């Protein structure tokens, strides 16, 4: 374990350690980023754009790419899979080493075929299935272990009769597939889905679906939707008198978004959070050094990091920059892909990465942390430890 921690620390220091002081004024190394700055995913995309700016400034103050500044060139996909595909096609034609984004599962799923032969695509959500040993990678825990950690939390809270409301877009569809997958795990044999509803994310209400949930005898509700559609679901549940705990994807973990739902906010809402929210991480945790760097960067920029976006992009950008720093600015897409696939024991803020897992994510369900949002203080806080194990005497708080 000591060797593992040392290796992780060395790898992380290669990302953001001072090598030659601030980057020079040379022409920047440009990295294209596709984000949803407008449309239904704009809550996420806008926060991601701010996070990339924080990373860019911090990295350039600490040497950039071998003394050359980096720059993230952000393009708006308008929360549209069609626009995302068009943007990615234009970028692939330029033969860069890497493209980052987008911030929606349906968007990344639509873009993936464009990257089968390169460049590297690093998607900023967990809800895609990258081909094994391919050019596509995705942030945070892969979807099946991700959902398993979420279900584990519900079970350990004593909630085994569940209702599910899923959007019918690409994101909701892959969430449905993953949920079905993990319900077959032996540890989930006691979980019963008593109602499974679907809705179009463009619907203005879910009256019928909420009525069915209310009569289902469920103990908790899982909502597989994000952005404005998630608000539609919460309003519908409230209007129908559903007062059950709600669990949802961390794509909705944005204070500005949740603040708009205060008049119909559920009694308890939990979302997958990030390890830095867990109180009292062990002193020997390899995550402590990268987490300290992360907070130093945001403090220096006078920006408050959003748990629903900043951690998604931070490790992706860190891994990419560490590869480019090792390989040099002339690295090809194949070079960068092989570098990432070869990473073992890379300590980030979301966990310790091991890409030998073969899922393109590099993390296990032990990196899943459940969190809630205090509607009074508008702060996020952990309600579980690593792996989704509930913290004693800590529950979602209104």
C-alpha positions as a Markdown table, in Angstrom:
| # | Residue | x | y | z |
|---|---|---|---|---|
| 1 | Unk | 0.0 | 0.0 | 0.0 |
| 2 | Unk | 2.9 | 2.4 | 0.7 |
| 3 | Unk | 4.2 | 1.9 | -2.8 |
| 4 | Unk | 0.8 | 2.4 | -4.2 |
| 5 | Unk | 0.4 | 5.7 | -2.4 |
| 6 | Unk | 3.8 | 6.9 | -3.5 |
| 7 | Unk | 3.1 | 5.9 | -7.1 |
| 8 | Unk | -0.2 | 7.8 | -7.0 |
| 9 | Unk | 1.3 | 10.9 | -5.5 |
| 10 | Unk | 4.1 | 10.9 | -8.1 |
| 11 | Unk | 1.6 | 10.6 | -10.9 |
| 12 | Unk | -0.5 | 13.4 | -9.5 |
| 13 | Unk | 2.4 | 15.7 | -9.0 |
| 14 | Unk | 3.2 | 15.2 | -12.7 |
| 15 | Unk | -0.1 | 16.9 | -13.4 |
| 16 | Unk | 0.0 | 20.1 | -11.3 |
| 17 | Unk | 3.4 | 20.3 | -9.7 |
| 18 | Unk | 5.6 | 23.3 | -10.5 |
| 19 | Unk | 8.1 | 22.4 | -13.1 |
| 20 | Unk | 9.4 | 25.6 | -14.5 |
| 21 | Unk | 7.2 | 28.3 | -13.0 |
| 22 | Unk | 4.3 | 29.9 | -14.9 |
| 23 | Unk | 3.8 | 28.9 | -18.6 |
| 24 | Unk | 5.4 | 31.3 | -21.1 |
| 25 | Unk | 3.5 | 33.6 | -23.4 |
| 26 | Unk | 4.0 | 31.2 | -26.4 |
| 27 | Unk | 1.0 | 30.3 | -28.5 |
| 28 | Unk | -1.3 | 28.1 | -26.4 |
| 29 | Unk | -1.8 | 24.4 | -26.8 |
| 30 | Unk | -5.5 | 24.3 | -27.7 |
| 31 | Unk | -7.9 | 21.6 | -26.4 |
| 32 | Unk | -11.4 | 21.6 | -27.8 |
| 33 | Unk | -14.2 | 21.1 | -25.4 |
| 34 | Unk | -17.9 | 20.5 | -26.2 |
| 35 | Unk | -20.3 | 21.6 | -23.5 |
| 36 | Unk | -24.0 | 22.5 | -23.2 |
| 37 | Unk | -24.0 | 26.2 | -22.6 |
| 38 | Unk | -27.6 | 26.6 | -23.6 |
| 39 | Unk | -30.6 | 24.3 | -23.5 |
| 40 | Unk | -31.8 | 21.8 | -20.9 |
| 41 | Unk | -28.2 | 20.9 | -19.7 |
| 42 | Unk | -27.1 | 24.5 | -19.4 |
| 43 | Unk | -26.9 | 24.3 | -15.6 |
| 44 | Unk | -24.2 | 21.7 | -16.0 |
| 45 | Unk | -22.4 | 23.1 | -19.0 |
| 46 | Unk | -22.1 | 26.6 | -17.6 |
| 47 | Unk | -20.6 | 25.3 | -14.4 |
| 48 | Unk | -18.2 | 23.1 | -16.4 |
| 49 | Unk | -17.0 | 26.0 | -18.5 |
| 50 | Unk | -16.2 | 27.9 | -15.4 |
| 51 | Unk | -14.4 | 24.9 | -14.0 |
| 52 | Unk | -12.3 | 24.5 | -17.1 |
| 53 | Unk | -11.2 | 28.1 | -16.8 |
| 54 | Unk | -10.1 | 27.6 | -13.2 |
| 55 | Unk | -8.1 | 24.5 | -14.2 |
| 56 | Unk | -6.6 | 26.3 | -17.2 |
| 57 | Unk | -5.4 | 29.3 | -15.1 |
| 58 | Unk | -4.1 | 27.1 | -12.3 |
| 59 | Unk | -2.3 | 24.7 | -14.7 |
| 60 | Unk | -0.7 | 27.6 | -16.6 |
| 61 | Unk | 0.5 | 29.2 | -13.3 |
| 62 | Unk | 2.2 | 25.8 | -12.6 |
| 63 | Unk | 4.1 | 25.3 | -15.9 |
| 64 | Unk | 1.4 | 24.7 | -18.4 |
| 65 | Unk | 2.4 | 22.0 | -20.9 |
| 66 | Unk | 6.2 | 21.9 | -20.6 |
| 67 | Unk | 6.2 | 25.7 | -20.4 |
| 68 | Unk | 3.6 | 26.2 | -23.1 |
| 69 | Unk | 0.2 | 27.5 | -21.9 |
| 70 | Unk | -2.9 | 25.4 | -22.5 |
| 71 | Unk | -6.3 | 26.7 | -23.5 |
| 72 | Unk | -9.7 | 25.1 | -23.5 |
| 73 | Unk | -11.7 | 26.2 | -26.5 |
| 74 | Unk | -15.4 | 25.6 | -25.5 |
| 75 | Unk | -18.1 | 25.0 | -28.1 |
| 76 | Unk | -21.8 | 25.0 | -27.3 |
| 77 | Unk | -23.8 | 21.9 | -28.4 |
| 78 | Unk | -27.0 | 23.5 | -27.3 |
| 79 | Unk | -28.0 | 20.3 | -25.3 |
| 80 | Unk | -28.7 | 18.7 | -28.7 |
| 81 | Unk | -27.2 | 15.4 | -29.7 |
| 82 | Unk | -27.4 | 16.4 | -33.4 |
| 83 | Unk | -25.4 | 19.6 | -32.7 |
| 84 | Unk | -22.9 | 17.6 | -30.6 |
| 85 | Unk | -22.3 | 15.2 | -33.4 |
| 86 | Unk | -21.8 | 18.0 | -35.9 |
| 87 | Unk | -19.3 | 19.7 | -33.6 |
| 88 | Unk | -17.4 | 16.5 | -33.0 |
| 89 | Unk | -17.2 | 15.7 | -36.7 |
| 90 | Unk | -15.6 | 19.1 | -37.3 |
| 91 | Unk | -13.1 | 18.5 | -34.5 |
| 92 | Unk | -12.2 | 15.0 | -35.6 |
| 93 | Unk | -11.4 | 16.3 | -39.0 |
| 94 | Unk | -8.6 | 18.5 | -37.5 |
| 95 | Unk | -6.9 | 15.3 | -36.0 |
| 96 | Unk | -6.3 | 16.6 | -32.5 |
| 97 | Unk | -5.0 | 14.3 | -29.8 |
| 98 | Unk | -8.1 | 14.8 | -27.6 |
| 99 | Unk | -11.5 | 16.4 | -27.3 |
| 100 | Unk | -13.3 | 16.8 | -24.0 |
| 101 | Unk | -17.0 | 16.6 | -23.4 |
| 102 | Unk | -19.9 | 16.7 | -23.5 |
| 103 | Unk | -21.8 | 17.0 | -20.2 |
| 104 | Unk | -24.8 | 14.8 | -21.0 |
| 105 | Unk | -25.1 | 11.0 | -21.5 |
| 106 | Unk | -27.3 | 11.2 | -24.6 |
| 107 | Unk | -24.8 | 13.8 | -26.1 |
| 108 | Unk | -21.7 | 11.6 | -25.5 |
| 109 | Unk | -23.5 | 8.5 | -26.7 |
| 110 | Unk | -24.4 | 10.2 | -30.0 |
| 111 | Unk | -20.8 | 11.4 | -30.4 |
| 112 | Unk | -19.0 | 8.2 | -29.6 |
| 113 | Unk | -19.0 | 6.6 | -33.1 |
| 114 | Unk | -17.1 | 9.6 | -34.4 |
| 115 | Unk | -14.1 | 8.7 | -32.2 |
| 116 | Unk | -13.7 | 5.0 | -32.9 |
| 117 | Unk | -10.4 | 5.7 | -34.6 |
| 118 | Unk | -9.4 | 8.7 | -32.6 |
| 119 | Unk | -8.9 | 11.3 | -31.3 |
| 120 | Unk | -9.3 | 10.6 | -27.6 |
| 121 | Unk | -12.8 | 11.6 | -26.4 |
| 122 | Unk | -13.1 | 12.1 | -22.7 |
| 123 | Unk | -16.8 | 12.4 | -21.8 |
| 124 | Unk | -17.7 | 14.3 | -18.7 |
| 125 | Unk | -20.5 | 12.0 | -17.4 |
| 126 | Unk | -20.4 | 8.4 | -16.2 |
| 127 | Unk | -23.5 | 7.2 | -18.1 |
| 128 | Unk | -21.8 | 5.8 | -21.3 |
| 129 | Unk | -20.2 | 2.5 | -22.1 |
| 130 | Unk | -16.8 | 3.2 | -23.8 |
| 131 | Unk | -15.5 | 0.3 | -26.0 |
| 132 | Unk | -12.8 | -1.7 | -24.3 |
| 133 | Unk | -9.3 | -0.4 | -25.1 |
| 134 | Unk | -10.8 | 2.3 | -27.4 |
| 135 | Unk | -10.3 | 6.0 | -27.8 |
| 136 | Unk | -13.4 | 6.9 | -25.6 |
| 137 | Unk | -13.1 | 7.5 | -21.9 |
| 138 | Unk | -15.7 | 8.7 | -19.3 |
| 139 | Unk | -15.4 | 10.5 | -16.0 |
| 140 | Unk | -16.2 | 9.1 | -12.6 |
| 141 | Unk | -17.4 | 5.5 | -11.9 |
| 142 | Unk | -18.8 | 3.4 | -14.8 |
| 143 | Unk | -22.6 | 3.3 | -14.8 |
| 144 | Unk | -23.2 | -0.2 | -13.4 |
| 145 | Unk | -21.0 | 0.1 | -10.3 |
| 146 | Unk | -22.2 | 3.8 | -10.0 |
| 147 | Unk | -25.9 | 2.6 | -9.8 |
| 148 | Unk | -25.0 | -0.3 | -7.6 |
| 149 | Unk | -23.5 | 2.2 | -5.0 |
| 150 | Unk | -26.7 | 4.2 | -5.2 |
| 151 | Unk | -28.9 | 1.1 | -4.6 |
| 152 | Unk | -26.6 | 0.0 | -1.8 |
| 153 | Unk | -27.2 | 3.3 | 0.0 |
| 154 | Unk | -31.0 | 2.9 | -0.3 |
| 155 | Unk | -31.0 | -0.7 | 0.9 |
| 156 | Unk | -28.9 | 0.2 | 3.9 |
| 157 | Unk | -31.4 | 2.9 | 4.8 |
| 158 | Unk | -34.0 | 0.2 | 4.8 |
| 159 | Unk | -35.7 | 1.2 | 1.5 |
| 160 | Unk | -36.1 | -1.9 | -0.7 |
| 161 | Unk | -39.4 | -1.2 | -2.4 |
| 162 | Unk | -38.5 | 1.4 | -5.1 |
| 163 | Unk | -40.3 | 3.4 | -7.8 |
| 164 | Unk | -38.3 | 4.6 | -10.8 |
| 165 | Unk | -39.1 | 7.6 | -13.1 |
| 166 | Unk | -36.9 | 7.6 | -16.3 |
| 167 | Unk | -36.7 | 10.0 | -19.2 |
| 168 | Unk | -37.0 | 8.5 | -22.6 |
| 169 | Unk | -33.9 | 10.1 | -24.0 |
| 170 | Unk | -30.5 | 8.4 | -24.4 |
| 171 | Unk | -29.5 | 9.2 | -20.8 |
| 172 | Unk | -32.6 | 7.7 | -19.4 |
| 173 | Unk | -32.3 | 4.6 | -21.6 |
| 174 | Unk | -28.8 | 3.8 | -20.5 |
| 175 | Unk | -29.8 | 4.4 | -16.9 |
| 176 | Unk | -32.6 | 1.9 | -17.3 |
| 177 | Unk | -30.2 | -0.7 | -18.8 |
| 178 | Unk | -27.8 | -0.3 | -15.9 |
| 179 | Unk | -30.5 | -0.5 | -13.3 |
| 180 | Unk | -31.7 | -3.8 | -14.8 |
| 181 | Unk | -28.1 | -5.0 | -14.8 |
| 182 | Unk | -27.4 | -4.3 | -11.1 |
| 183 | Unk | -30.7 | -5.7 | -9.9 |
| 184 | Unk | -29.4 | -9.1 | -10.9 |
| 185 | Unk | -26.5 | -8.8 | -8.4 |
| 186 | Unk | -26.9 | -11.1 | -5.4 |
| 187 | Unk | -26.5 | -8.3 | -3.0 |
| 188 | Unk | -29.6 | -6.7 | -4.5 |
| 189 | Unk | -31.9 | -9.7 | -4.3 |
| 190 | Unk | -34.2 | -8.0 | -1.8 |
| 191 | Unk | -34.8 | -4.9 | -3.9 |
| 192 | Unk | -38.2 | -4.8 | -5.6 |
| 193 | Unk | -39.2 | -2.3 | -8.3 |
| 194 | Unk | -42.9 | -1.7 | -7.6 |
| 195 | Unk | -43.4 | 0.9 | -10.3 |
| 196 | Unk | -41.3 | 2.0 | -13.3 |
| 197 | Unk | -42.5 | 5.1 | -15.1 |
| 198 | Unk | -41.2 | 6.9 | -18.2 |
| 199 | Unk | -41.7 | 10.4 | -19.6 |
| 200 | Unk | -40.4 | 12.5 | -22.5 |
| 201 | Unk | -38.0 | 15.2 | -21.2 |
| 202 | Unk | -39.9 | 17.8 | -23.2 |
| 203 | Unk | -43.2 | 17.0 | -21.3 |
| 204 | Unk | -44.5 | 19.9 | -19.2 |
| 205 | Unk | -46.0 | 17.6 | -16.5 |
| 206 | Unk | -45.9 | 14.0 | -15.3 |
| 207 | Unk | -49.3 | 13.9 | -13.6 |
| 208 | Unk | -50.1 | 10.3 | -14.6 |
| 209 | Unk | -46.7 | 8.9 | -13.7 |
| 210 | Unk | -46.7 | 10.7 | -10.3 |
| 211 | Unk | -50.2 | 9.3 | -9.5 |
| 212 | Unk | -49.0 | 5.8 | -10.3 |
| 213 | Unk | -45.9 | 6.3 | -8.0 |
| 214 | Unk | -48.2 | 7.5 | -5.2 |
| 215 | Unk | -50.3 | 4.3 | -5.3 |
| 216 | Unk | -47.3 | 1.9 | -5.7 |
| 217 | Unk | -46.4 | 1.4 | -2.0 |
| 218 | Unk | -42.8 | 2.5 | -2.8 |
| 219 | Unk | -40.5 | 3.5 | 0.0 |
| 220 | Unk | -38.3 | 5.7 | -2.2 |
| 221 | Unk | -38.1 | 7.1 | -5.8 |
| 222 | Unk | -35.2 | 7.0 | -8.2 |
| 223 | Unk | -35.4 | 9.7 | -10.9 |
| 224 | Unk | -33.3 | 9.1 | -14.0 |
| 225 | Unk | -33.4 | 12.6 | -15.6 |
| 226 | Unk | -31.4 | 15.8 | -15.5 |
| 227 | Unk | -31.7 | 19.5 | -16.0 |
| 228 | Unk | -35.1 | 21.1 | -16.6 |
| 229 | Unk | -36.7 | 17.6 | -16.9 |
| 230 | Unk | -35.7 | 16.8 | -13.4 |
| 231 | Unk | -37.5 | 19.9 | -12.2 |
| 232 | Unk | -40.7 | 18.7 | -14.0 |
| 233 | Unk | -40.5 | 15.4 | -12.1 |
| 234 | Unk | -40.1 | 17.0 | -8.7 |
| 235 | Unk | -43.0 | 19.4 | -9.3 |
| 236 | Unk | -45.1 | 16.5 | -10.5 |
| 237 | Unk | -44.3 | 14.4 | -7.4 |
| 238 | Unk | -45.1 | 17.4 | -5.1 |
| 239 | Unk | -48.4 | 18.2 | -6.9 |
| 240 | Unk | -49.4 | 14.5 | -6.5 |
| 241 | Unk | -48.7 | 14.5 | -2.8 |
| 242 | Unk | -45.7 | 12.1 | -3.0 |
| 243 | Unk | -43.5 | 12.7 | 0.0 |
| 244 | Unk | -41.1 | 9.8 | -0.5 |
| 245 | Unk | -37.3 | 10.2 | -0.4 |
| 246 | Unk | -35.9 | 10.9 | -3.9 |
| 247 | Unk | -32.5 | 9.7 | -5.3 |
| 248 | Unk | -31.2 | 11.1 | -8.6 |
| 249 | Unk | -28.1 | 11.4 | -10.7 |
| 250 | Unk | -25.3 | 13.8 | -9.8 |
| 251 | Unk | -26.0 | 15.7 | -13.0 |
| 252 | Unk | -28.6 | 17.5 | -10.9 |
| 253 | Unk | -26.0 | 18.4 | -8.2 |
| 254 | Unk | -26.0 | 22.2 | -8.8 |
| 255 | Unk | -27.0 | 24.7 | -6.2 |
| 256 | Unk | -28.4 | 27.2 | -8.7 |
| 257 | Unk | -30.5 | 24.6 | -10.2 |
| 258 | Unk | -31.9 | 23.1 | -7.0 |
| 259 | Unk | -32.6 | 26.6 | -5.6 |
| 260 | Unk | -35.3 | 27.0 | -8.3 |
| 261 | Unk | -37.1 | 24.0 | -6.9 |
| 262 | Unk | -37.5 | 25.1 | -3.3 |
| 263 | Unk | -41.3 | 25.5 | -3.4 |
| 264 | Unk | -41.6 | 21.8 | -4.4 |
| 265 | Unk | -38.4 | 20.3 | -3.0 |
| 266 | Unk | -38.7 | 16.8 | -1.7 |
| 267 | Unk | -38.4 | 16.1 | 2.0 |
| 268 | Unk | -35.2 | 14.2 | 1.3 |
| 269 | Unk | -33.1 | 14.3 | -1.8 |
| 270 | Unk | -29.8 | 12.4 | -2.2 |
| 271 | Unk | -27.4 | 12.3 | -5.1 |
| 272 | Unk | -24.0 | 10.7 | -5.8 |
| 273 | Unk | -21.4 | 13.2 | -4.4 |
| 274 | Unk | -17.7 | 13.3 | -4.4 |
| 275 | Unk | -15.1 | 12.0 | -1.9 |
| 276 | Unk | -14.0 | 15.5 | -0.8 |
| 277 | Unk | -17.4 | 15.9 | 0.9 |
| 278 | Unk | -16.8 | 12.9 | 3.2 |
| 279 | Unk | -15.7 | 14.2 | 6.7 |
| 280 | Unk | -12.4 | 13.0 | 8.1 |
| 281 | Unk | -10.9 | 11.1 | 5.1 |
| 282 | Unk | -8.0 | 9.0 | 6.5 |
| 283 | Unk | -4.7 | 10.9 | 6.9 |
| 284 | Unk | -3.0 | 8.4 | 4.7 |
| 285 | Unk | -5.6 | 8.6 | 1.9 |
| 286 | Unk | -4.0 | 9.2 | -1.5 |
| 287 | Unk | -6.9 | 11.5 | -2.4 |
| 288 | Unk | -5.9 | 14.1 | 0.1 |
| 289 | Unk | -3.1 | 15.7 | -2.0 |
| 290 | Unk | -5.2 | 16.1 | -5.2 |
| 291 | Unk | -8.2 | 17.3 | -3.2 |
| 292 | Unk | -6.0 | 20.0 | -1.6 |
| 293 | Unk | -4.7 | 21.1 | -5.1 |
| 294 | Unk | -8.3 | 21.2 | -6.3 |
| 295 | Unk | -9.5 | 23.5 | -3.5 |
| 296 | Unk | -6.4 | 25.6 | -3.8 |
| 297 | Unk | -7.1 | 26.2 | -7.5 |
| 298 | Unk | -10.8 | 27.3 | -6.8 |
| 299 | Unk | -9.8 | 29.4 | -3.9 |
| 300 | Unk | -7.2 | 31.2 | -5.9 |
| 301 | Unk | -9.9 | 31.9 | -8.6 |
| 302 | Unk | -12.4 | 33.0 | -5.9 |
| 303 | Unk | -14.8 | 30.5 | -7.3 |
| 304 | Unk | -16.9 | 28.0 | -5.3 |
| 305 | Unk | -16.7 | 24.5 | -6.9 |
| 306 | Unk | -19.9 | 22.9 | -7.8 |
| 307 | Unk | -19.9 | 19.2 | -6.7 |
| 308 | Unk | -22.1 | 18.3 | -9.7 |
| 309 | Unk | -19.7 | 19.6 | -12.3 |
| 310 | Unk | -16.2 | 20.5 | -11.1 |
| 311 | Unk | -15.2 | 17.0 | -10.0 |
| 312 | Unk | -16.4 | 15.6 | -13.4 |
| 313 | Unk | -14.0 | 17.7 | -15.4 |
| 314 | Unk | -11.1 | 18.0 | -13.0 |
| 315 | Unk | -9.8 | 14.5 | -13.1 |
| 316 | Unk | -10.5 | 14.2 | -16.8 |
| 317 | Unk | -8.4 | 17.4 | -17.4 |
| 318 | Unk | -5.8 | 16.2 | -14.9 |
| 319 | Unk | -5.3 | 12.8 | -16.6 |
| 320 | Unk | -5.2 | 14.4 | -20.1 |
| 321 | Unk | -2.6 | 17.0 | -19.0 |
| 322 | Unk | -0.5 | 14.5 | -17.2 |
| 323 | Unk | -0.3 | 12.5 | -20.4 |
| 324 | Unk | 0.5 | 15.5 | -22.6 |
| 325 | Unk | 3.2 | 16.6 | -20.1 |
| 326 | Unk | 4.8 | 13.1 | -20.3 |
| 327 | Unk | 4.4 | 12.7 | -24.0 |
| 328 | Unk | 4.9 | 16.3 | -25.2 |
| 329 | Unk | 2.8 | 18.6 | -27.3 |
| 330 | Unk | 3.4 | 16.5 | -30.4 |
| 331 | Unk | 1.7 | 13.5 | -28.9 |
| 332 | Unk | -0.8 | 11.7 | -31.2 |
| 333 | Unk | -4.2 | 10.5 | -30.3 |
| 334 | Unk | -2.8 | 6.9 | -30.2 |
| 335 | Unk | 0.0 | 8.0 | -27.8 |
| 336 | Unk | -2.5 | 9.6 | -25.4 |
| 337 | Unk | -4.9 | 6.7 | -25.6 |
| 338 | Unk | -2.2 | 4.2 | -24.7 |
| 339 | Unk | -1.0 | 6.5 | -21.9 |
| 340 | Unk | -4.4 | 6.6 | -20.3 |
| 341 | Unk | -5.0 | 2.8 | -20.7 |
| 342 | Unk | -1.7 | 2.2 | -19.0 |
| 343 | Unk | -2.5 | 4.3 | -15.9 |
| 344 | Unk | -2.6 | 2.4 | -12.5 |
| 345 | Unk | -2.9 | 4.0 | -9.1 |
| 346 | Unk | -3.5 | 7.5 | -10.4 |
| 347 | Unk | -4.9 | 9.5 | -7.4 |
| 348 | Unk | -7.5 | 12.0 | -8.4 |
| 349 | Unk | -10.3 | 13.8 | -6.5 |
| 350 | Unk | -12.9 | 11.1 | -7.4 |
| 351 | Unk | -10.8 | 8.1 | -6.4 |
| 352 | Unk | -7.7 | 6.1 | -7.4 |
| 353 | Unk | -7.8 | 5.2 | -11.1 |
| 354 | Unk | -6.9 | 1.9 | -12.5 |
| 355 | Unk | -7.7 | 1.7 | -16.2 |
| 356 | Unk | -6.9 | -2.0 | -16.3 |
| 357 | Unk | -10.5 | -2.4 | -15.2 |
| 358 | Unk | -11.3 | -2.1 | -19.0 |
| 359 | Unk | -14.4 | 0.0 | -18.7 |
| 360 | Unk | -12.9 | 3.3 | -19.8 |
| 361 | Unk | -13.7 | 4.9 | -16.4 |
| 362 | Unk | -11.0 | 3.4 | -14.1 |
| 363 | Unk | -13.0 | 3.5 | -10.8 |
| 364 | Unk | -15.0 | 1.0 | -8.8 |
| 365 | Unk | -18.2 | 1.5 | -6.8 |
| 366 | Unk | -16.1 | 2.1 | -3.7 |
| 367 | Unk | -15.7 | 5.7 | -5.1 |
| 368 | Unk | -19.4 | 6.3 | -4.8 |
| 369 | Unk | -20.4 | 8.8 | -2.1 |
| 370 | Unk | -24.0 | 9.8 | -1.5 |
| 371 | Unk | -24.7 | 13.5 | -0.7 |
| 372 | Unk | -27.6 | 15.8 | 0.0 |
| 373 | Unk | -28.2 | 19.6 | -0.2 |
| 374 | Unk | -29.2 | 21.7 | 2.8 |
| 375 | Unk | -31.9 | 24.0 | 1.5 |
| 376 | Unk | -31.3 | 26.6 | 4.2 |
| 377 | Unk | -27.5 | 26.9 | 4.0 |
| 378 | Unk | -27.4 | 25.8 | 0.3 |
| 379 | Unk | -24.4 | 23.6 | 1.0 |
| 380 | Unk | -23.8 | 20.0 | -0.1 |
| 381 | Unk | -22.7 | 17.5 | 2.4 |
| 382 | Unk | -22.0 | 13.7 | 2.5 |
| 383 | Unk | -24.7 | 11.3 | 3.8 |
| 384 | Unk | -22.5 | 8.3 | 3.1 |
| 385 | Unk | -18.9 | 7.3 | 3.2 |
| 386 | Unk | -17.0 | 5.7 | 0.4 |
| 387 | Unk | -19.0 | 2.9 | -1.3 |
| 388 | Unk | -22.4 | 4.4 | -0.4 |
| 389 | Unk | -22.3 | 3.2 | 3.2 |
| 390 | Unk | -24.7 | 5.6 | 5.1 |
| 391 | Unk | -23.1 | 7.8 | 7.8 |
| 392 | Unk | -24.5 | 7.3 | 11.2 |
| 393 | Unk | -27.0 | 10.0 | 12.2 |
| 394 | Unk | -26.6 | 11.9 | 8.9 |
| 395 | Unk | -29.6 | 12.1 | 6.6 |
| 396 | Unk | -30.8 | 14.4 | 3.9 |
| 397 | Unk | -31.8 | 17.7 | 5.5 |
| 398 | Unk | -34.3 | 20.3 | 4.5 |
